[in-house]
């Protein structure tokens, strides 16, 4: 294992060492990284039992990830900020962090620090995904009979953005979700040849897995855009793209996911430039006919 992965958090260590894990060790990895799972209150033996592997196998798993023992992992997890904004807002010490701002004194460093973190997130996205992975996902979106996009809770914003962009480039792109919360009626639309694109970002709804399982039974194939490299959702999906979502922000940052969705739209447009121009020209003609957009100054 590299020194880089040895200093990373648990999900990044699992992703970096996935190829070296045995089938039984991958079961434990999926338990530890499944949406909403917390290891608080579990012993190493209990986690091994939960994953259906031996305690010795669990010990080897933690060592492969670069931990001297399970207790080192537990200490790391306790030091990590939680998933909720409330947990993340608690200062590491009892002191209120100092912040200089205003017209006098030193300029406020919060904004440059924020931009630096966002830049790091995009660099992590580039490192996490190979161009061939993204190209394959774009091909699924292009060739699918119909596309349905699903995102629950905060991920609904990502789903809406994807549908808004992709609908400009192809027919039959639908948002699978509405304010009436009618999952059975909505999932009943799915058929063989359809693709369901699922946005899976914390904090997750417990309903996401049942929705995906039901979509699979309807015959749809699944593309997952997520912030975890190993989970029961990743296992269920036909293809998945993992976007960094660091915990050092007070609120989750979906910058990487927005960037990926935007890039996929551009790649989709460039896959058939003539058809793209024809479709966009038709849309512009309708805008002019309806007069639904302000004229440029």
Order of alpha helices (4+ residues) and beta strands (2+ residues): alpha-alpha-alpha-alpha-alpha-alpha-alpha-alpha-alpha-beta-alpha-beta-alpha-beta-alpha-beta-alpha-beta-alpha-alpha
